[in-house]
Amino acid sequence: MVRHLYLNRNIACMIVISLIANMSGSMILPLFAIYVEQFGISVLGMSILFSLFYVGRFLGGGMAGRIYEKIGAKRLGLNLLIAEIACMLLFPIATSFIILSILRLLQGLVAIGLTVFVRVTINHMSTPENRGTLNGYISSSEGAGMILGPLMSGAIVSYFSLSIPFYFVAIFSCISFVAVSRMTFPSLSSKPQQQHAPLHESKRKTMLTKQLLLYSTVHFLEMNGGIEQ
């Protein structure tokens, strides 16, 4: 039985962007001890820094969705990648707890924005035949980012300066920016035709609401279990 991978350059770009979004948030974990030593940040302060990333993710999901509806996927993706590059370049020169806190919050906003961008783009690129496979790739890349982030930053800082891991992610973000700038995205004006009769619209909305609630609950439990561990 032949198994199709459904991979192409655009799909690979989305996988890398998903990897970057999760890598940038988790890479700070091995660096906590260095920040405590350099800036004298307390345990409570480091807990706040860690949590602010997820505060940004919580606040930015709906915001990113609304921005997408106004400016489209391509402009959203490019602006978010610029913000990601800016975050990575500013982290090494941050000199206070306040600046670090702002950057962590912005990191979370950018990370969830990139997640929205990638998921929407994958759904546009996919068909009913391969949508599950492609979304599986994205989910795996999110997990890989959470693994590679701490490993990469810890290994690099062992031999080089604190700034190198951030520059490393910034370089990959620049490459992703160039790749997204060359991609073609569907226009916002091209809306799908109505496929459901008006009598069934209320029932369809109820079903979608239940699906969204189920997905949100499962994702919340998944993230909560990961943080507790």
Secondary structure, 3 states (H helix, E strand, C coil): CCCCCCCCHHHHHHHHHHHHHHHHHHCCHHHHHHHHHHHCCCHHHHHHHHHHHHHHHHHHHHHHHHHHHHHCHHHHHHHHHHHHHHHHHHHHHCCCHHHHHHHHHHHHHHHHHHHHHHHHHHHHHCCCCCHHHHHHHHHHHHHHHHHHHHHHHHHHHHHCCCCHHHHHHHHHHHHHHHHHHCCCCCCCCCCCCCCCCHHHHHHHHHHHHHHHHHHHHHHHHHHHHHHHC
